[in-house]
């Protein structure tokens, strides 16, 4: 348990950041799910649009420290290649 005023404040800040990061992760997952659903439906234009909407949210996850940049780069690369393959 936190005893000093500083450690109490850090505990409060930690709870706040946890809630914010959890919401941000959830939002990112929602965007990714929309892309996955569009790919599963086979509609290339809808999948491309969903990916276009998901990319800024993923990039925001990097800058806010929720996701690692290589993780996001890998996800974007794999999704874009899957969307591109729908056309073929």
N, C-alpha and C positions, 0 to 999 in steps of 0.2 A: 504494500500500500504506500502511496505517495505521502511523504511527511513534510518536506520543505515546500514553501510557497512556489518555488520554481518548478519542482517536480509535479505539484498539483496542476499548475498551469499547463505544463507539457502534456499531462494526462488528458486535460480538457481539449487541448489543441489536437492531440492524437485522435480522439473520438470524432472531432469535427472533420478532420482530414479523411478519416476512414469512411465516414458517411458520404462525403463528396466523391471520393475515389470509387466507392462502390456504385454510386449512381452513374458515374461516368463510364465505368466498365460495363454496366448493364446496358447503357445507351449504345455503346459500341457494339455489343453483342446483338442488339436488336437490329442495327444496320446490317451486320454481317448475316443475320438470319434472313433478312429481306433479300439480300443478294443470293443466298443459297436457295431460297424458295423460287426466285425468278429463274435461276439456272435449272432447277428441277422441273419447272413448268416448260422449259424449252424455248421460251420467248427471248430472243437475243436482244431486242430493243429494250425490253423491260429490265433484263439483267444488266445491260450496259448502263441504263439510267440509275438503277439501284446501286451499282458499283460507283458511279460518278457521285452519288449522294453520300456513300460510305467513306470515300477517300478523305475528305476534310475532317471527318470525325475521327478516323484512325490517326491522321496526322496530329490532331489536337491531343490525342492520347499520348503521343510521344512527348510533346512539349510540356504536358502537365505531369509527366513522370509516371503515368499509369501503365504504359507498355514500353517495351524496349524497341529501339528503332529497327533492329534487324528482324524482330518478330513481325512488326508491321510491314516491313519491306517484303518479307516472305509471304505474308497473307495477301497483300496487294498483288504481288506477282502471280501467285497461284490462282487467285480469283480472276484476274484479268486474262490469264491464259485460258481458263475454263470458259469465260464469256466469249472469248475470241473463237474457241473451238466450236461453239454452238452454231456459228455461221457456216462452218464447213459441212 
